[in-house]
């Protein structure tokens, strides 16, 4: 996993996402997903840019289908935003870096 990007699993979901204070961006992805591979380097860049402000987490939907199902993930990549354990927003599909950055800035206020 890239620097500043955490890997969540069913076992670590609560600690990595739900118990975090502040903003967490979760990238729901899978190995076979082309658009997911397009988003990955953007997530890595933003993780460096927002160190200390936003936690970036990746969750492989194939390896953790129960979490994907719980959040009704129908298409990947899905980028879901959590603040203090509550879902506050989401984006579906490969989005360009400026659009994702705008969304983060809006949520951070």
N, CA, C and O atoms as CSV, one atom per row, in Angstrom:
chain,resi,resn,atom,element,x,y,z
A,1,UNK,N,N,0.846,-1.182,0.000
A,1,UNK,CA,C,0.000,0.000,0.000
A,1,UNK,C,C,0.888,1.242,0.000
A,1,UNK,O,O,1.948,1.257,0.627
A,2,UNK,N,N,0.456,2.261,-0.695
A,2,UNK,CA,C,1.233,3.487,-0.804
A,2,UNK,C,C,1.296,4.226,0.533
A,2,UNK,O,O,0.465,4.028,1.418
A,3,UNK,N,N,2.290,5.066,0.644
A,3,UNK,CA,C,2.470,5.862,1.851
A,3,UNK,C,C,1.234,6.725,2.121
A,3,UNK,O,O,0.754,7.431,1.233
A,4,UNK,N,N,0.730,6.662,3.345
A,4,UNK,CA,C,-0.420,7.483,3.708
A,4,UNK,C,C,-1.764,6.901,3.313
A,4,UNK,O,O,-2.802,7.506,3.582
A,5,UNK,N,N,-1.763,5.720,2.669
A,5,UNK,CA,C,-3.013,5.064,2.279
A,5,UNK,C,C,-3.099,3.749,3.057
A,5,UNK,O,O,-2.209,2.904,2.969
A,6,UNK,N,N,-4.175,3.592,3.812
A,6,UNK,CA,C,-4.357,2.423,4.659
A,6,UNK,C,C,-5.211,1.388,3.947
A,6,UNK,O,O,-6.031,1.724,3.093
A,7,UNK,N,N,-5.013,0.137,4.303
A,7,UNK,CA,C,-5.786,-0.955,3.726
A,7,UNK,C,C,-6.759,-1.452,4.778
A,7,UNK,O,O,-6.343,-1.871,5.858
A,8,UNK,N,N,-8.056,-1.410,4.476
A,8,UNK,CA,C,-9.057,-1.894,5.420
A,8,UNK,C,C,-9.558,-3.269,5.002
A,8,UNK,O,O,-9.588,-3.609,3.819
A,9,UNK,N,N,-9.950,-4.045,5.999
A,9,UNK,CA,C,-10.574,-5.345,5.782
A,9,UNK,C,C,-11.808,-5.394,6.676
A,9,UNK,O,O,-12.058,-4.477,7.459
A,10,UNK,N,N,-12.566,-6.460,6.551
A,10,UNK,CA,C,-13.722,-6.647,7.424
A,10,UNK,C,C,-13.297,-6.546,8.883
A,10,UNK,O,O,-13.991,-5.940,9.700
A,11,UNK,N,N,-12.152,-7.143,9.206
A,11,UNK,CA,C,-11.671,-7.172,10.586
A,11,UNK,C,C,-11.235,-5.790,11.079
A,11,UNK,O,O,-11.388,-5.490,12.263
A,12,UNK,N,N,-10.698,-4.946,10.200
A,12,UNK,CA,C,-10.161,-3.648,10.633
A,12,UNK,C,C,-11.079,-2.471,10.315
A,12,UNK,O,O,-10.766,-1.334,10.667
A,13,UNK,N,N,-12.216,-2.729,9.649
A,13,UNK,CA,C,-13.120,-1.667,9.191
A,13,UNK,C,C,-13.505,-0.690,10.311
A,13,UNK,O,O,-13.420,0.527,10.149
A,14,UNK,N,N,-13.924,-1.245,11.434
A,14,UNK,CA,C,-14.383,-0.389,12.528
A,14,UNK,C,C,-13.264,0.527,13.020
A,14,UNK,O,O,-13.473,1.726,13.205
A,15,UNK,N,N,-12.083,-0.037,13.230
A,15,UNK,CA,C,-10.951,0.756,13.729
A,15,UNK,C,C,-10.447,1.752,12.687
A,15,UNK,O,O,-10.156,2.902,13.013
A,16,UNK,N,N,-10.344,1.308,11.426
A,16,UNK,CA,C,-9.782,2.161,10.376
A,16,UNK,C,C,-10.730,3.273,9.932
A,16,UNK,O,O,-10.281,4.354,9.550
A,17,UNK,N,N,-12.050,3.013,9.981
A,17,UNK,CA,C,-13.010,3.968,9.420
A,17,UNK,C,C,-14.002,4.494,10.462
A,17,UNK,O,O,-14.079,5.700,10.697
A,18,UNK,N,N,-14.746,3.601,11.072
A,18,UNK,CA,C,-15.861,4.027,11.922
A,18,UNK,C,C,-15.442,4.695,13.224
A,18,UNK,O,O,-16.165,5.547,13.739
A,19,UNK,N,N,-14.292,4.323,13.759
A,19,UNK,CA,C,-13.844,4.920,15.024
A,19,UNK,C,C,-12.894,6.096,14.811
A,19,UNK,O,O,-12.417,6.685,15.781
A,20,UNK,N,N,-12.621,6.437,13.580
A,20,UNK,CA,C,-11.744,7.569,13.287
A,20,UNK,C,C,-12.494,8.880,13.506
A,20,UNK,O,O,-13.650,9.018,13.104
A,21,UNK,N,N,-11.839,9.826,14.136
A,21,UNK,CA,C,-12.435,11.160,14.209
A,21,UNK,C,C,-11.915,11.923,12.996
A,21,UNK,O,O,-10.792,11.694,12.548
A,22,UNK,N,N,-12.716,12.811,12.476
A,22,UNK,CA,C,-12.307,13.556,11.296
A,22,UNK,C,C,-12.755,12.871,10.023
A,22,UNK,O,O,-13.564,11.944,10.050
A,23,UNK,N,N,-12.218,13.340,8.905
A,23,UNK,CA,C,-12.657,12.886,7.588
A,23,UNK,C,C,-11.844,11.685,7.110
A,23,UNK,O,O,-10.614,11.684,7.158
A,24,UNK,N,N,-12.575,10.654,6.641
A,24,UNK,CA,C,-11.954,9.463,6.066
A,24,UNK,C,C,-12.537,9.267,4.671
A,24,UNK,O,O,-13.756,9.266,4.500
A,25,UNK,N,N,-11.668,9.101,3.673
A,25,UNK,CA,C,-12.113,8.784,2.316
A,25,UNK,C,C,-11.801,7.312,2.077
A,25,UNK,O,O,-10.651,6.886,2.178
A,26,UNK,N,N,-12.846,6.536,1.758
A,26,UNK,CA,C,-12.656,5.102,1.492
A,26,UNK,C,C,-12.821,4.850,0.004
A,26,UNK,O,O,-13.831,5.215,-0.597
A,27,UNK,N,N,-11.815,4.221,-0.576
A,27,UNK,CA,C,-11.824,3.832,-1.987
A,27,UNK,C,C,-12.202,2.354,-2.052
A,27,UNK,O,O,-11.398,1.483,-1.720
A,28,UNK,N,N,-13.448,2.076,-2.487
A,28,UNK,CA,C,-13.888,0.696,-2.698
A,28,UNK,C,C,-13.422,0.287,-4.093
A,28,UNK,O,O,-13.787,0.930,-5.077
A,29,UNK,N,N,-12.619,-0.774,-4.190
A,29,UNK,CA,C,-11.981,-1.137,-5.456
A,29,UNK,C,C,-11.847,-2.649,-5.582
A,29,UNK,O,O,-12.154,-3.396,-4.652
A,30,UNK,N,N,-11.381,-3.088,-6.757
A,30,UNK,CA,C,-11.036,-4.493,-6.983
A,30,UNK,C,C,-9.868,-4.556,-7.966
A,30,UNK,O,O,-9.668,-3.644,-8.769
A,31,UNK,N,N,-9.113,-5.626,-7.894
A,31,UNK,CA,C,-7.907,-5.800,-8.718
A,31,UNK,C,C,-8.223,-5.729,-10.216
A,31,UNK,O,O,-7.460,-5.138,-10.980
A,32,UNK,N,N,-9.341,-6.326,-10.639
A,32,UNK,CA,C,-9.686,-6.432,-12.058
A,32,UNK,C,C,-10.286,-5.143,-12.636
A,32,UNK,O,O,-10.545,-5.078,-13.838
A,33,UNK,N,N,-10.506,-4.142,-11.822
A,33,UNK,CA,C,-11.234,-2.928,-12.219
A,33,UNK,C,C,-10.298,-1.881,-12.833
A,33,UNK,O,O,-9.470,-1.295,-12.135
A,34,UNK,N,N,-10.437,-1.652,-14.142
A,34,UNK,CA,C,-9.612,-0.661,-14.842
A,34,UNK,C,C,-9.755,0.748,-14.288
A,34,UNK,O,O,-8.748,1.384,-13.977
A,35,UNK,N,N,-10.984,1.258,-14.154
A,35,UNK,CA,C,-11.147,2.608,-13.587
A,35,UNK,C,C,-10.565,2.739,-12.171
A,35,UNK,O,O,-10.113,3.816,-11.782
A,36,UNK,N,N,-10.579,1.645,-11.409
A,36,UNK,CA,C,-9.979,1.670,-10.065
A,36,UNK,C,C,-8.475,1.930,-10.157
A,36,UNK,O,O,-7.906,2.659,-9.345
A,37,UNK,N,N,-7.840,1.317,-11.170
A,37,UNK,CA,C,-6.404,1.529,-11.363
A,37,UNK,C,C,-6.113,2.962,-11.798
A,37,UNK,O,O,-5.032,3.485,-11.527
A,38,UNK,N,N,-7.075,3.600,-12.472
A,38,UNK,CA,C,-6.899,5.001,-12.867
A,38,UNK,C,C,-6.992,5.928,-11.654
A,38,UNK,O,O,-6.298,6.943,-11.592
A,39,UNK,N,N,-7.845,5.582,-10.693
A,39,UNK,CA,C,-8.059,6.409,-9.503
A,39,UNK,C,C,-6.936,6.228,-8.477
A,39,UNK,O,O,-6.625,7.162,-7.737
A,40,UNK,N,N,-6.332,5.055,-8.423
A,40,UNK,CA,C,-5.325,4.738,-7.393
A,40,UNK,C,C,-4.212,5.778,-7.272
A,40,UNK,O,O,-3.924,6.211,-6.156
A,41,UNK,N,N,-3.566,6.203,-8.376
A,41,UNK,CA,C,-2.494,7.194,-8.214
A,41,UNK,C,C,-3.010,8.558,-7.730
A,41,UNK,O,O,-2.284,9.296,-7.063
A,42,UNK,N,N,-4.241,8.885,-8.062
A,42,UNK,CA,C,-4.844,10.142,-7.592
A,42,UNK,C,C,-5.029,10.075,-6.077
A,42,UNK,O,O,-4.728,11.032,-5.363
A,43,UNK,N,N,-5.524,8.939,-5.598
A,43,UNK,CA,C,-5.703,8.729,-4.152
A,43,UNK,C,C,-4.352,8.864,-3.444
A,43,UNK,O,O,-4.259,9.490,-2.388
A,44,UNK,N,N,-3.307,8.275,-4.030
A,44,UNK,CA,C,-1.975,8.332,-3.424
A,44,UNK,C,C,-1.454,9.764,-3.359
A,44,UNK,O,O,-0.877,10.170,-2.350
A,45,UNK,N,N,-1.657,10.535,-4.437
A,45,UNK,CA,C,-1.222,11.941,-4.449
A,45,UNK,C,C,-1.965,12.750,-3.398
A,45,UNK,O,O,-1.361,13.531,-2.664
A,46,UNK,N,N,-3.283,12.560,-3.329
A,46,UNK,CA,C,-4.093,13.314,-2.372
A,46,UNK,C,C,-3.763,12.930,-0.931
A,46,UNK,O,O,-3.816,13.773,-0.035
A,47,UNK,N,N,-3.425,11.662,-0.708
A,47,UNK,CA,C,-3.042,11.221,0.639
A,47,UNK,C,C,-1.827,12.011,1.123
A,47,UNK,O,O,-1.743,12.367,2.299
A,48,UNK,N,N,-0.892,12.282,0.223
A,48,UNK,CA,C,0.291,13.074,0.589
A,48,UNK,C,C,-0.109,14.539,0.821
A,48,UNK,O,O,0.342,15.167,1.778
A,49,UNK,N,N,-0.963,15.077,-0.069
A,49,UNK,CA,C,-1.374,16.480,0.025
A,49,UNK,C,C,-2.189,16.770,1.286
A,49,UNK,O,O,-2.100,17.861,1.850
A,50,UNK,N,N,-2.977,15.800,1.722
A,50,UNK,CA,C,-3.877,16.016,2.855
A,50,UNK,C,C,-3.437,15.277,4.123
A,50,UNK,O,O,-4.264,14.951,4.974
A,51,UNK,N,N,-2.141,15.018,4.240
A,51,UNK,CA,C,-1.614,14.368,5.440
A,51,UNK,C,C,-2.042,15.157,6.675
A,51,UNK,O,O,-1.860,16.372,6.751
A,52,UNK,N,N,-2.613,14.437,7.640
A,52,UNK,CA,C,-3.037,15.091,8.876
A,52,UNK,C,C,-4.421,15.716,8.803
A,52,UNK,O,O,-4.964,16.131,9.827
A,53,UNK,N,N,-5.007,15.790,7.599
A,53,UNK,CA,C,-6.339,16.391,7.443
A,53,UNK,C,C,-7.386,15.359,7.055
A,53,UNK,O,O,-8.529,15.418,7.509
A,54,UNK,N,N,-6.984,14.405,6.206
A,54,UNK,CA,C,-7.899,13.379,5.706
A,54,UNK,C,C,-7.175,12.035,5.763
A,54,UNK,O,O,-6.006,11.937,5.389
A,55,UNK,N,N,-7.871,11.006,6.229
A,55,UNK,CA,C,-7.314,9.646,6.209
A,55,UNK,C,C,-7.831,8.956,4.953
A,55,UNK,O,O,-9.029,8.994,4.670
A,56,UNK,N,N,-6.942,8.331,4.207
A,56,UNK,CA,C,-7.300,7.623,2.976
A,56,UNK,C,C,-7.196,6.121,3.212
A,56,UNK,O,O,-6.174,5.614,3.674
A,57,UNK,N,N,-8.286,5.420,2.880
A,57,UNK,CA,C,-8.374,3.983,3.125
A,57,UNK,C,C,-8.864,3.299,1.857
A,57,UNK,O,O,-9.752,3.809,1.175
A,58,UNK,N,N,-8.283,2.139,1.541
A,58,UNK,CA,C,-8.745,1.333,0.401
A,58,UNK,C,C,-9.357,0.050,0.938
A,58,UNK,O,O,-8.844,-0.552,1.881
A,59,UNK,N,N,-10.476,-0.364,0.318
A,59,UNK,CA,C,-11.118,-1.619,0.695
A,59,UNK,C,C,-11.379,-2.424,-0.570
A,59,UNK,O,O,-12.112,-1.986,-1.457
A,60,UNK,N,N,-10.776,-3.600,-0.643
A,60,UNK,CA,C,-10.962,-4.491,-1.784
A,60,UNK,C,C,-12.330,-5.164,-1.648
A,60,UNK,O,O,-12.562,-5.931,-0.713
A,61,UNK,N,N,-13.234,-4.869,-2.590
A,61,UNK,CA,C,-14.611,-5.373,-2.499
A,61,UNK,C,C,-14.692,-6.879,-2.725
A,61,UNK,O,O,-15.604,-7.522,-2.205
A,62,UNK,N,N,-13.764,-7.460,-3.485
A,62,UNK,CA,C,-13.762,-8.913,-3.704
A,62,UNK,C,C,-13.371,-9.660,-2.434
A,62,UNK,O,O,-13.904,-10.731,-2.145
A,63,UNK,N,N,-12.431,-9.083,-1.675
A,63,UNK,CA,C,-11.937,-9.737,-0.463
A,63,UNK,C,C,-12.811,-9.442,0.757
A,63,UNK,O,O,-12.735,-10.148,1.763
A,64,UNK,N,N,-13.645,-8.392,0.666
A,64,UNK,CA,C,-14.470,-7.969,1.797
A,64,UNK,C,C,-15.903,-7.685,1.343
A,64,UNK,O,O,-16.394,-6.567,1.495
A,65,UNK,N,N,-16.577,-8.706,0.781
A,65,UNK,CA,C,-17.904,-8.475,0.201
A,65,UNK,C,C,-18.964,-8.048,1.224
A,65,UNK,O,O,-19.942,-7.391,0.865
A,66,UNK,N,N,-18.774,-8.416,2.487
A,66,UNK,CA,C,-19.759,-8.042,3.506
A,66,UNK,C,C,-19.805,-6.525,3.713
A,66,UNK,O,O,-20.885,-5.955,3.866
A,67,UNK,N,N,-18.647,-5.877,3.719
A,67,UNK,CA,C,-18.612,-4.410,3.875
A,67,UNK,C,C,-19.188,-3.754,2.626
A,67,UNK,O,O,-19.985,-2.821,2.724
A,68,UNK,N,N,-18.785,-4.241,1.448
A,68,UNK,CA,C,-19.311,-3.690,0.192
A,68,UNK,C,C,-20.830,-3.810,0.150
A,68,UNK,O,O,-21.519,-2.888,-0.288
A,69,UNK,N,N,-21.342,-4.934,0.600
A,69,UNK,CA,C,-22.783,-5.167,0.626
A,69,UNK,C,C,-23.479,-4.245,1.624
A,69,UNK,O,O,-24.538,-3.691,1.331
A,70,UNK,N,N,-22.883,-4.086,2.794
A,70,UNK,CA,C,-23.460,-3.238,3.838
A,70,UNK,C,C,-23.664,-1.805,3.342
A,70,UNK,O,O,-24.653,-1.158,3.687
A,71,UNK,N,N,-22.725,-1.315,2.531
A,71,UNK,CA,C,-22.797,0.058,2.023
A,71,UNK,C,C,-23.385,0.123,0.612
A,71,UNK,O,O,-23.317,1.155,-0.054
A,72,UNK,N,N,-23.967,-1.002,0.166
A,72,UNK,CA,C,-24.662,-1.074,-1.116
A,72,UNK,C,C,-23.799,-0.585,-2.282
A,72,UNK,O,O,-24.248,0.208,-3.110
A,73,UNK,N,N,-22.560,-1.068,-2.334
A,73,UNK,CA,C,-21.644,-0.717,-3.411
A,73,UNK,C,C,-22.089,-1.474,-4.663
A,73,UNK,O,O,-22.010,-2.701,-4.716
A,74,UNK,N,N,-22.555,-0.733,-5.666
A,74,UNK,CA,C,-23.054,-1.340,-6.900
A,74,UNK,C,C,-22.050,-1.201,-8.049
A,74,UNK,O,O,-22.053,-2.009,-8.978
A,75,UNK,N,N,-21.204,-0.191,-7.985
A,75,UNK,CA,C,-20.197,0.023,-9.017
A,75,UNK,C,C,-18.907,0.479,-8.365
A,75,UNK,O,O,-18.915,1.158,-7.338
A,76,UNK,N,N,-17.800,0.094,-8.979
A,76,UNK,CA,C,-16.508,0.532,-8.451
A,76,UNK,C,C,-15.708,1.195,-9.563
A,76,UNK,O,O,-15.879,0.849,-10.732
A,77,UNK,N,N,-14.850,2.128,-9.224
A,77,UNK,CA,C,-14.569,2.567,-7.864
A,77,UNK,C,C,-15.719,3.399,-7.288
A,77,UNK,O,O,-16.350,4.187,-7.993
A,78,UNK,N,N,-15.971,3.205,-6.002
A,78,UNK,CA,C,-16.845,4.091,-5.242
A,78,UNK,C,C,-15.972,4.738,-4.181
A,78,UNK,O,O,-15.274,4.054,-3.432
A,79,UNK,N,N,-16.019,6.056,-4.123
A,79,UNK,CA,C,-15.268,6.802,-3.117
A,79,UNK,C,C,-16.281,7.326,-2.111
A,79,UNK,O,O,-17.134,8.149,-2.442
A,80,UNK,N,N,-16.176,6.839,-0.883
A,80,UNK,CA,C,-17.137,7.187,0.143
A,80,UNK,C,C,-16.442,7.984,1.245
A,80,UNK,O,O,-15.347,7.640,1.692
A,81,UNK,N,N,-17.104,9.047,1.664
A,81,UNK,CA,C,-16.555,9.925,2.689
A,81,UNK,C,C,-17.260,9.686,4.018
A,81,UNK,O,O,-18.489,9.657,4.077
A,82,UNK,N,N,-16.484,9.517,5.078
A,82,UNK,CA,C,-17.011,9.338,6.424
A,82,UNK,C,C,-16.444,10.435,7.315
A,82,UNK,O,O,-15.262,10.767,7.223
A,83,UNK,N,N,-17.282,10.994,8.171
A,83,UNK,CA,C,-16.813,11.937,9.189
A,83,UNK,C,C,-17.286,11.408,10.528
A,83,UNK,O,O,-18.482,11.221,10.749
A,84,UNK,N,N,-16.330,11.167,11.427
A,84,UNK,CA,C,-16.633,10.635,12.757
A,84,UNK,C,C,-17.512,9.380,12.674
A,84,UNK,O,O,-18.441,9.211,13.464
A,85,UNK,N,N,-17.210,8.512,11.718
A,85,UNK,CA,C,-17.896,7.230,11.590
A,85,UNK,C,C,-19.198,7.257,10.820
A,85,UNK,O,O,-19.804,6.207,10.607
A,86,UNK,N,N,-19.650,8.437,10.392
A,86,UNK,CA,C,-20.906,8.561,9.646
A,86,UNK,C,C,-20.619,8.849,8.175
A,86,UNK,O,O,-19.773,9.686,7.859
A,87,UNK,N,N,-21.321,8.156,7.274
A,87,UNK,CA,C,-21.175,8.434,5.844
A,87,UNK,C,C,-21.753,9.815,5.557
A,87,UNK,O,O,-22.893,10.105,5.921
A,88,UNK,N,N,-20.952,10.677,4.894
A,88,UNK,CA,C,-21.419,12.035,4.584
A,88,UNK,C,C,-21.546,12.300,3.089
A,88,UNK,O,O,-22.242,13.234,2.692
A,89,UNK,N,N,-20.885,11.493,2.246
A,89,UNK,CA,C,-20.926,11.745,0.805
A,89,UNK,C,C,-20.326,10.549,0.083
A,89,UNK,O,O,-19.682,9.696,0.692
A,90,UNK,N,N,-20.553,10.500,-1.263
A,90,UNK,CA,C,-19.887,9.475,-2.062
A,90,UNK,C,C,-19.853,9.890,-3.525
A,90,UNK,O,O,-20.684,10.666,-3.997
A,91,UNK,N,N,-18.876,9.353,-4.215
A,91,UNK,CA,C,-18.721,9.512,-5.659
A,91,UNK,C,C,-18.575,8.117,-6.247
A,91,UNK,O,O,-17.916,7.259,-5.659
A,92,UNK,N,N,-19.191,7.883,-7.415
A,92,UNK,CA,C,-19.059,6.585,-8.073
A,92,UNK,C,C,-18.402,6.793,-9.425
A,92,UNK,O,O,-18.782,7.684,-10.185
A,93,UNK,N,N,-17.408,5.957,-9.716
A,93,UNK,CA,C,-16.701,6.049,-10.992
A,93,UNK,C,C,-15.375,6.768,-10.842
A,93,UNK,O,O,-15.076,7.367,-9.810
A,94,UNK,N,N,-14.592,6.688,-11.904
A,94,UNK,CA,C,-13.283,7.339,-11.915
A,94,UNK,C,C,-13.485,8.835,-12.098
A,94,UNK,O,O,-14.004,9.274,-13.123
A,95,UNK,N,N,-13.080,9.607,-11.119
A,95,UNK,CA,C,-13.225,11.059,-11.196
A,95,UNK,C,C,-11.849,11.700,-11.300
A,95,UNK,O,O,-10.886,11.204,-10.716
A,96,UNK,N,N,-11.752,12.810,-12.048
A,96,UNK,CA,C,-10.461,13.482,-12.159
A,96,UNK,C,C,-10.047,14.119,-10.830
A,96,UNK,O,O,-10.885,14.450,-9.991
A,97,UNK,N,N,-8.747,14.278,-10.667
A,97,UNK,CA,C,-8.199,14.804,-9.415
A,97,UNK,C,C,-8.828,16.143,-9.009
A,97,UNK,O,O,-9.188,16.305,-7.843
A,98,UNK,N,N,-8.975,17.121,-9.941
A,98,UNK,CA,C,-9.560,18.407,-9.507
A,98,UNK,C,C,-10.969,18.260,-8.926
A,98,UNK,O,O,-11.319,18.946,-7.965
A,99,UNK,N,N,-11.773,17.372,-9.504
A,99,UNK,CA,C,-13.135,17.157,-9.010
A,99,UNK,C,C,-13.112,16.527,-7.612
A,99,UNK,O,O,-13.882,16.920,-6.735
A,100,UNK,N,N,-12.240,15.567,-7.420
A,100,UNK,CA,C,-12.133,14.901,-6.126
A,100,UNK,C,C,-11.609,15.883,-5.072
A,100,UNK,O,O,-12.077,15.895,-3.934
A,101,UNK,N,N,-10.640,16.696,-5.466
A,101,UNK,CA,C,-10.071,17.690,-4.552
A,101,UNK,C,C,-11.139,18.714,-4.144
A,101,UNK,O,O,-11.218,19.100,-2.978
A,102,UNK,N,N,-11.953,19.148,-5.102
A,102,UNK,CA,C,-13.052,20.079,-4.801
A,102,UNK,C,C,-14.010,19.471,-3.788
A,102,UNK,O,O,-14.447,20.146,-2.856
A,103,UNK,N,N,-14.335,18.191,-3.972
A,103,UNK,CA,C,-15.264,17.522,-3.069
A,103,UNK,C,C,-14.666,17.458,-1.661
A,103,UNK,O,O,-15.356,17.708,-0.672
A,104,UNK,N,N,-13.382,17.121,-1.583
A,104,UNK,CA,C,-12.716,17.066,-0.257
A,104,UNK,C,C,-12.755,18.439,0.402
A,104,UNK,O,O,-13.090,18.555,1.581
A,105,UNK,N,N,-12.416,19.470,-0.349
A,105,UNK,CA,C,-12.405,20.837,0.190
A,105,UNK,C,C,-13.787,21.246,0.691
A,105,UNK,O,O,-13.906,21.857,1.752
A,106,UNK,N,N,-14.838,20.909,-0.073
A,106,UNK,CA,C,-16.205,21.237,0.340
A,106,UNK,C,C,-16.578,20.537,1.639
A,106,UNK,O,O,-17.194,21.137,2.520
A,107,UNK,N,N,-16.204,19.271,1.757
A,107,UNK,CA,C,-16.555,18.510,2.948
A,107,UNK,C,C,-15.756,19.022,4.149
A,107,UNK,O,O,-16.281,19.111,5.259
A,108,UNK,N,N,-14.489,19.356,3.919
A,108,UNK,CA,C,-13.666,19.886,5.016
A,108,UNK,C,C,-14.182,21.250,5.472
A,108,UNK,O,O,-14.011,21.644,6.626
A,109,UNK,N,N,-14.828,21.972,4.519
A,109,UNK,CA,C,-15.377,23.290,4.855
A,109,UNK,C,C,-14.292,24.328,4.843
A,109,UNK,O,O,-14.558,25.502,5.101
